[in-house]
Amino acid sequence: MTATVGRTRTRGVETLSLDSPDTRNALSATLVTALADALTDCAKDPDVRAVVLTHTGTTFCAGADLRDPPHPDALVGLLRQILELRKPVIARVTGHVRAGGLGLLAACDIAAATTTATFAFTEVRIGVAPAVISLCVIPRTDPRTLTRYYLTGERFDAPEAVRVGLLTTSADDVDDALAPILDGLRRSSPQGLAETKQLLTTRVLETFDRDAADLTALSARLFSSAQAQEGMTAFLQRRDAAWVV
């Protein structure tokens, strides 16, 4: 199945759905390009007040597609595009989020999930690091707790993701939780939203631009390493990597 991004609109809110459930919406080169193109269209359309980023299937995003990974520069560009978009971007999660998918959550202005969603920074378990996504994740999360989840790759639940700062809110019904948020955005002026978002993202973008080149280089180096090759092979073969003790 070809990776696609579904698009619908209701009262000024454009919903973009990651629609590659056969790969658990893993960030392939194709999917990253499709999402970037959809965001570009939203940026140009004056009738779009806000963007909701959601998904089909049981996983919001499984991280990088190990069979068709995007170039690190493309992922950097996508994250920056979400941060820079002069319209609020809201993540709507009803499934699981892993690795690079957490970078998408952190780039969004508001993020909501069902209480059954789970989260994990799994990079360390395949021999790499959450390098590029740190551009968004580190400025927006609790550093002490993040240290644990970065280093262990453990799964954590939605209430914990709220506490850490990855989510704005979680609820049994995510649409109920988002209803007052979307109503507030629809009642706000486009200019007010654009300028307020810029206030909120200026500091994030400052460190983003400072560190992007170094973290992109780190990501490329790690993914080409022998340990990463073993880790990715073990993951695809559903076995423990050679270093597991």
Secondary structure as the mmCIF struct_conf table of DSSP 4:
data_model
#
loop_
_struct_conf.conf_type_id
_struct_conf.id
_struct_conf.beg_label_comp_id
_struct_conf.beg_label_asym_id
_struct_conf.beg_label_seq_id
_struct_conf.end_label_comp_id
_struct_conf.end_label_asym_id
_struct_conf.end_label_seq_id
STRN STRN1 THR A 4 THR A 10
TURN_TY1_P TURN_TY1_P1 ARG A 11 GLY A 12
STRN STRN2 VAL A 13 ASP A 19
HELX_RH_3T_P HELX_RH_3T_P1 PRO A 21 THR A 23
TURN_TY1_P TURN_TY1_P2 ARG A 24 ASN A 25
STRN STRN3 LEU A 27 LEU A 27
HELX_RH_AL_P HELX_RH_AL_P1 ALA A 29 LYS A 44
TURN_TY1_P TURN_TY1_P3 PRO A 46 ASP A 47
STRN STRN4 ALA A 50 HIS A 55
BEND BEND1 THR A 56 THR A 58
STRN STRN5 THR A 59 CYS A 61
BEND BEND2 GLY A 63 GLY A 63
STRN STRN6 ALA A 64 ALA A 64
BEND BEND3 LEU A 66 ASP A 68
HELX_LH_PP_P HELX_LH_PP_P1 PRO A 69 HIS A 71
HELX_RH_AL_P HELX_RH_AL_P2 PRO A 72 GLU A 84
BEND BEND4 ARG A 86 LYS A 87
STRN STRN7 VAL A 89 VAL A 93
BEND BEND5 THR A 94 GLY A 95
STRN STRN8 HIS A 96 ARG A 98
TURN_TY1_P TURN_TY1_P4 ALA A 99 ALA A 99
HELX_RH_AL_P HELX_RH_AL_P3 GLY A 100 ALA A 107
BEND BEND6 CYS A 108 ASP A 109
STRN STRN9 ILE A 110 THR A 114
TURN_TY1_P TURN_TY1_P5 THR A 115 THR A 116
STRN STRN10 THR A 118 ALA A 120
HELX_RH_3T_P HELX_RH_3T_P2 GLU A 123 ILE A 126
TURN_TY1_P TURN_TY1_P6 GLY A 127 GLY A 127
TURN_TY1_P TURN_TY1_P7 ALA A 131 ILE A 133
HELX_RH_AL_P HELX_RH_AL_P4 SER A 134 ARG A 140
BEND BEND7 THR A 141 THR A 141
HELX_RH_AL_P HELX_RH_AL_P5 PRO A 143 THR A 152
STRN STRN11 PHE A 156 ASP A 157
HELX_RH_AL_P HELX_RH_AL_P6 ALA A 158 VAL A 164
TURN_TY1_P TURN_TY1_P8 GLY A 165 GLY A 165
BEND BEND8 LEU A 166 LEU A 166
BEND BEND9 THR A 168 THR A 168
STRN STRN12 THR A 169 ALA A 171
BEND BEND10 ASP A 172 ASP A 173
HELX_RH_AL_P HELX_RH_AL_P7 VAL A 174 ARG A 186
TURN_TY1_P TURN_TY1_P9 ARG A 187 ARG A 187
BEND BEND11 SER A 188 SER A 188
HELX_RH_AL_P HELX_RH_AL_P8 PRO A 190 PHE A 223
TURN_TY1_P TURN_TY1_P10 SER A 224 SER A 224
BEND BEND12 SER A 225 SER A 225
HELX_RH_AL_P HELX_RH_AL_P9 ALA A 226 LEU A 236
TURN_TY1_P TURN_TY1_P11 GLN A 237 ARG A 238
BEND BEND13 ARG A 239 ARG A 239
TURN_TY1_P TURN_TY1_P12 ALA A 242 TRP A 243
#
